[in-house]
Amino acid sequence: MAFNNQKNNYRKLNSNNKNQNGYNGNRSYKKEDSFKRENGAFEETEDNGVVVGRNAVRELLKSERNIEKVYVKKGGGHEGSITVLVAEAIARGIPVVEIEAQKLDSIAEGTNHQGIVAIASMKEYSSIEEMLELANERGEKPLIVIADSIEDPHNLGALIRCAECAGAHGIIIPKRRAVGITPTVYKSSAGAIEHMMIAKVSNIATTIEQLKKKGLWIFTSEAGGTPYYETDFNCACAVVLGSEGNGVSRIVKENSDYIVSIPMYGKVNSLNVSTAASVILCHVARMQRS
């Protein structure tokens, strides 16, 4: 990858200030995608401990969370992966109860449960300090994802899955005007949420300022920015992604260090937020490890 004329525009510390094996709290670089917010996010109970679907329950069983009970569809035959999940639950001493499909539908609040639902303790939210400590423990530069006003639970769940696969150390979501952690988010993350720290904050813009003070550079994904592949992400950074209706809020963009974009060459002018996240986050992960 060549940066050429762009490179002088990036503020970097000297190489002897870079911590290649861990995060030392200094901002190593500073840099710069587009999504619009969807209308009509639907109501769903936030984090009531209900974990829905085979992949989500599988990852839950791998985690350290307390699991109260596992429900399976009565008369379902317990074929394939459900048989394995039931056996694992029983081995851990977790009660497994067969119930009618209608009752299972009710517990899952309409989410496609694939014949299995678990009831667990609620997922605990994390702090930004815990995310940075995780990066330090791994000997990695921090990579934090900020979800700005994403209202669709499928999008947030898929974003969490992308972030976990890219090795991100945490995701920050706002308390208001955005979807929280719901059964649909769990299922859409394919269980990745069990391995991801999530912080819930009152104000995204204020949180960005806090991250800057802790040495992170803020890259906001929005239209009209520098192509992501011309941007140097080899630093402690946070990547901001907005939803597909209104994109990232104005104040968040103004508080960002850099705006980055994924160039579009077809007739459709934007990607789904989780698809865009997979492109950018995997690129960031590769550069941080180069």
Secondary structure as UniProt FT lines:
FT   HELIX           4..9
FT   HELIX           15..17
FT   STRAND          50..52
FT   HELIX           54..62
FT   STRAND          67..73
FT   TURN            74..75
FT   TURN            77..78
FT   HELIX           81..91
FT   TURN            92..93
FT   STRAND          96..99
FT   HELIX           101..107
FT   TURN            108..110
FT   TURN            114..115
FT   STRAND          116..120
FT   HELIX           128..138
FT   STRAND          143..148
FT   HELIX           153..165
FT   TURN            166..167
FT   STRAND          170..174
FT   HELIX           183..188
FT   TURN            189..191
FT   HELIX           192..195
FT   STRAND          198..201
FT   HELIX           204..213
FT   TURN            214..215
FT   STRAND          217..227
FT   HELIX           228..230
FT   STRAND          237..243
FT   TURN            244..246
FT   HELIX           250..254
FT   STRAND          258..261
FT   HELIX           273..288
//
